[in-house]
Amino acid sequence: MAKGEAIKKYAGDILLGRVSVPEDVANLVSFLSSEDSDYITGQTMLVDGGMQFS
């Protein structure tokens, strides 16, 4: 496979249609450190764009 082809191929399996970028994780961290998340406890949050494995 040529460089970049694997990402294009597997991005189609992600419901949002793209691979993650560092800002995706940073946005979750920002939310969790804000008062908007002060009632959230003991959760597992996936930052995977809805990735499907079959």
N, CA and C atoms as a LAMMPS dump frame, in Angstrom:
ITEM: TIMESTEP
0
ITEM: NUMBER OF ATOMS
162
ITEM: BOX BOUNDS ff ff ff
-5.0000000000000000e+02 5.0000000000000000e+02
-5.0000000000000000e+02 5.0000000000000000e+02
-5.0000000000000000e+02 5.0000000000000000e+02
ITEM: ATOMS id mol type element x y z
1 1 1 N 0.835 -1.177 0
2 1 2 C 0 0 0
3 1 3 C 0.885 1.248 0
4 2 1 N 0.489 2.219 -0.759
5 2 2 C 1.224 3.481 -0.783
6 2 3 C 0.944 4.27 0.493
7 3 1 N 1.848 5.166 0.816
8 3 2 C 1.708 5.974 2.021
9 3 3 C 0.373 6.72 2.006
10 4 1 N -0.373 6.612 3.096
11 4 2 C -1.652 7.297 3.219
12 4 3 C -2.856 6.481 2.78
13 5 1 N -2.661 5.413 2.024
14 5 2 C -3.785 4.605 1.54
15 5 3 C -4.468 3.827 2.658
16 6 1 N -3.695 3.34 3.626
17 6 2 C -4.286 2.576 4.726
18 6 3 C -5.22 3.451 5.558
19 7 1 N -4.814 4.679 5.808
20 7 2 C -5.672 5.597 6.578
21 7 3 C -6.969 5.834 5.83
22 8 1 N -6.893 6.081 4.535
23 8 2 C -8.108 6.298 3.743
24 8 3 C -9.009 5.06 3.768
25 9 1 N -8.39 3.893 3.673
26 9 2 C -9.159 2.653 3.653
27 9 3 C -9.899 2.442 4.972
28 10 1 N -9.207 2.585 6.083
29 10 2 C -9.804 2.285 7.379
30 10 3 C -10.656 3.433 7.924
31 11 1 N -10.47 4.641 7.437
32 11 2 C -11.32 5.755 7.855
33 11 3 C -12.769 5.499 7.443
34 12 1 N -12.989 4.717 6.414
35 12 2 C -14.339 4.366 5.982
36 12 3 C -15.079 3.514 6.999
37 13 1 N -14.341 2.843 7.894
38 13 2 C -14.962 2.034 8.944
39 13 3 C -15.328 2.86 10.174
40 14 1 N -14.952 4.117 10.191
41 14 2 C -15.265 5.011 11.303
42 14 3 C -16.526 5.78 10.937
43 15 1 N -17.514 5.754 11.822
44 15 2 C -18.81 6.365 11.491
45 15 3 C -18.701 7.846 11.145
46 16 1 N -17.787 8.567 11.771
47 16 2 C -17.629 9.983 11.44
48 16 3 C -16.807 10.202 10.169
49 17 1 N -16.24 9.12 9.624
50 17 2 C -15.572 9.19 8.324
51 17 3 C -14.186 9.8 8.327
52 18 1 N -13.551 9.898 9.49
53 18 2 C -12.191 10.434 9.543
54 18 3 C -11.468 9.834 10.734
55 19 1 N -10.147 9.885 10.691
56 19 2 C -9.356 9.434 11.823
57 19 3 C -9.29 10.554 12.847
58 20 1 N -8.913 10.204 14.059
59 20 2 C -8.87 11.207 15.125
60 20 3 C -7.66 12.12 14.976
61 21 1 N -7.791 13.271 15.581
62 21 2 C -6.697 14.237 15.661
63 21 3 C -6.516 14.586 17.139
64 22 1 N -5.354 15.092 17.534
65 22 2 C -5.128 15.401 18.939
66 22 3 C -6.191 16.314 19.568
67 23 1 N -6.764 17.192 18.795
68 23 2 C -7.784 18.102 19.31
69 23 3 C -9.027 17.355 19.801
70 24 1 N -9.304 16.174 19.234
71 24 2 C -10.452 15.379 19.674
72 24 3 C -10.294 14.978 21.14
73 25 1 N -9.107 14.548 21.509
74 25 2 C -8.834 14.18 22.904
75 25 3 C -8.782 15.436 23.767
76 26 1 N -8.159 16.484 23.268
77 26 2 C -8.056 17.734 24.021
78 26 3 C -9.438 18.292 24.343
79 27 1 N -10.384 18.166 23.419
80 27 2 C -11.746 18.66 23.672
81 27 3 C -12.409 17.891 24.808
82 28 1 N -12.181 16.577 24.88
83 28 2 C -12.735 15.794 25.978
84 28 3 C -12.102 16.205 27.304
85 29 1 N -10.79 16.355 27.323
86 29 2 C -10.095 16.767 28.542
87 29 3 C -10.592 18.132 28.994
88 30 1 N -10.774 19.042 28.057
89 30 2 C -11.287 20.374 28.383
90 30 3 C -12.678 20.288 28.995
91 31 1 N -13.538 19.462 28.409
92 31 2 C -14.887 19.276 28.953
93 31 3 C -14.828 18.686 30.356
94 32 1 N -14.01 17.652 30.545
95 32 2 C -13.939 16.998 31.847
96 32 3 C -13.367 17.9 32.931
97 33 1 N -12.551 18.866 32.538
98 33 2 C -11.979 19.784 33.519
99 33 3 C -12.859 21.011 33.755
100 34 1 N -13.991 21.08 33.059
101 34 2 C -14.89 22.217 33.233
102 34 3 C -16.015 21.883 34.212
103 35 1 N -16.733 22.899 34.623
104 35 2 C -17.877 22.705 35.518
105 35 3 C -19.016 21.95 34.839
106 36 1 N -19.03 21.895 33.519
107 36 2 C -20.084 21.173 32.797
108 36 3 C -20.075 19.675 33.094
109 37 1 N -18.95 19.164 33.579
110 37 2 C -18.858 17.73 33.843
111 37 3 C -18.849 17.412 35.339
112 38 1 N -19.255 18.355 36.169
113 38 2 C -19.106 18.16 37.614
114 38 3 C -20.018 17.079 38.196
115 39 1 N -20.948 16.542 37.432
116 39 2 C -21.829 15.487 37.937
117 39 3 C -21.54 14.141 37.273
118 40 1 N -20.457 14.061 36.541
119 40 2 C -20.06 12.817 35.871
120 40 3 C -19.087 12.067 36.779
121 41 1 N -19.366 10.791 37.003
122 41 2 C -18.478 9.966 37.817
123 41 3 C -18.291 8.601 37.167
124 42 1 N -17.1 8.081 37.271
125 42 2 C -16.804 6.701 36.892
126 42 3 C -17.222 6.27 35.506
127 43 1 N -16.933 7.044 34.512
128 43 2 C -17.319 6.7 33.143
129 43 3 C -16.099 6.389 32.294
130 44 1 N -16.292 5.55 31.308
131 44 2 C -15.292 5.317 30.278
132 44 3 C -15.765 6.034 29.032
133 45 1 N -14.974 6.954 28.549
134 45 2 C -15.365 7.726 27.368
135 45 3 C -14.401 7.414 26.236
136 46 1 N -14.954 6.949 25.149
137 46 2 C -14.151 6.613 23.981
138 46 3 C -14.094 7.802 23.04
139 47 1 N -12.92 8.101 22.578
140 47 2 C -12.733 9.144 21.565
141 47 3 C -12.295 8.408 20.307
142 48 1 N -13.29 7.78 19.645
143 48 2 C -12.948 6.937 18.496
144 48 3 C -13.815 7.201 17.269
145 49 1 N -14.65 8.205 17.322
146 49 2 C -15.452 8.554 16.151
147 49 3 C -16.491 7.528 15.762
148 50 1 N -16.76 6.583 16.649
149 50 2 C -17.73 5.532 16.342
150 50 3 C -17.126 4.395 15.547
151 51 1 N -15.853 4.078 15.808
152 51 2 C -15.155 3.024 15.078
153 51 3 C -15.879 1.689 15.235
154 52 1 N -16.041 0.996 14.151
155 52 2 C -16.725 -0.299 14.131
156 52 3 C -15.729 -1.383 13.752
157 53 1 N -15.693 -2.449 14.531
158 53 2 C -14.87 -3.612 14.186
159 53 3 C -15.808 -4.762 13.866
160 54 1 N -15.538 -5.434 12.79
161 54 2 C -16.35 -6.599 12.458
162 54 3 C -15.502 -7.739 11.957
